[in-house]
């Protein structure tokens, strides 16, 4: 991948010097404060991390390197990964080079398949995915180079090599896990001529005569690729990586956070709710039926999955992209029709209800029904798809962090007694 390596080699020294000078001049400036509620509330809103790959303004949604996610929905994941890492949009030649490079790295070592085959048959796919990545740690170029001794300013090069190896293998690993775990037959070998996401679709083995499932995989991989640095998976990966653990350790750790029901499992919960609505009404409900059901749900103390977001205060642009895809590809699908009707009905109910800070849909509200439409009905696997995509963002952040020589993460913790004393002192 000479294009990406050359681009980084030409820009990293100036970036390092700029940040070093900026910190030296402004190191004592205050950019955030922490309230007691934030300290006990998961540090929400505390500005304590730097992430240059993406940002999520509440009134705009995901922006990757100054590009709103809606502008990237027609791009290949390879182009988005290049953008995440370098900060520049690649030309066609660079995208093709990255596609070829990922293809050359796609083979998963046999010992990984043997390790996964030895696991219980009912193991969770995310456990298998995380373990498969961790098992490949012996392949780490960074660990070998670090053990041999290398300069700190060169850390990013072997980190990049590890990340390219890892991302190149993830579709093969994830697809093999899908076929193994859900008895889909033998693994399907990668096809070198296909782009990264289309190759993933190919190895999953899902019937795709129209080619639209491959298009969905391309879109899915782009939309879930990054979401600034404070979400659980990105933050965990950064924290582990800050100890100079190699990308295999760090990405596996990040995926373990992604597996939580408050993070990456949300899309399957949204789909379960949509399926439940269809079963309850024997099909697509009327607007009035759905409105009443939404009120019944809220009045019983439950939430409507897929609505609301920790940061956003608008409709998630990623939802818009999935909804647009569904309207083009499967407008007659009853599950998509319910998702579309919920979008038209539920925000009004949530506004009238008044307790939701954000009454608009997030990305999880639409992605599950599209996967279901193409025959991927195994809910447990959906987070693996998310993980394949999010690995691009986690790896990009690791590469940038190593390039800039960022320090080990070590915030100070205090006791409840200390907090009470500090508050009492005013």
Secondary structure as UniProt FT lines:
FT   HELIX           2..26
FT   TURN            27..28
FT   HELIX           36..40
FT   TURN            41..45
FT   STRAND          54..57
FT   TURN            58..60
FT   STRAND          61..64
FT   TURN            65..66
FT   STRAND          67..68
FT   HELIX           69..72
FT   TURN            73..74
FT   HELIX           77..86
FT   HELIX           92..104
FT   HELIX           110..117
FT   TURN            121..122
FT   HELIX           125..135
FT   HELIX           136..139
FT   HELIX           141..148
FT   HELIX           152..154
FT   HELIX           155..181
FT   TURN            182..183
FT   TURN            192..193
FT   HELIX           196..204
FT   TURN            209..210
FT   HELIX           212..223
FT   HELIX           232..242
FT   TURN            243..244
FT   HELIX           247..258
FT   TURN            261..265
FT   HELIX           266..281
FT   HELIX           287..299
FT   TURN            300..301
FT   TURN            305..306
FT   HELIX           317..329
FT   TURN            331..332
FT   HELIX           334..353
FT   HELIX           364..373
FT   TURN            374..375
FT   HELIX           379..381
FT   HELIX           382..404
FT   HELIX           416..424
//
